[in-house]
Amino acid sequence: MSTAAEHPNLELLLDVPVKLTAELGSCQMTMQELLQLSVGAIVQLDKPANASVDVYVNGRLVARGEVVVADDNFGIKIKEIITKPGV
């Protein structure tokens, strides 16, 4: 992985904020099913419990990992860096 020292112009970008999101999975439901959700309801996602979590930066898939708990907060332990754009 390149560092800012190797690419001086990269230094200009290091303070640019980006949005990092992690996706556990997804599901599709009807509006009626959505409106019937209540506190305590369980929504089943399309991935098994042991599947990797997809990590996106500004909407682009950049890594996969696993959910961990750190100091009573959720975190992501990175297991794979995606090197090909659009994978």
C-alpha positions, 0 to 999 in steps of 0.5 A: 500500500502506498503512503503519503510520503511516497506520493506528496500530492496525496497529502492534499487528500488526507483530510477529505471526509469519506462515508464508510458504510458496512452492509450486513445484508438486505431483504425485500419486503412489501409495504404491508410487511414493512408497516407491520414491523414493530419493536422486537421484530426480526428481519431476516437478511439474505446472508448467512450469519457467518458471511462476510460484511461488505465495506463501502467507501462513498458507495464503492465496495472496498473491503470485506470483513467480519463483525466484532464487538469492541468496547461495547460498540460494533466494529468490522475486522477487515479480512479482504481488501478489494483491489479491482474496481466494481467487484 
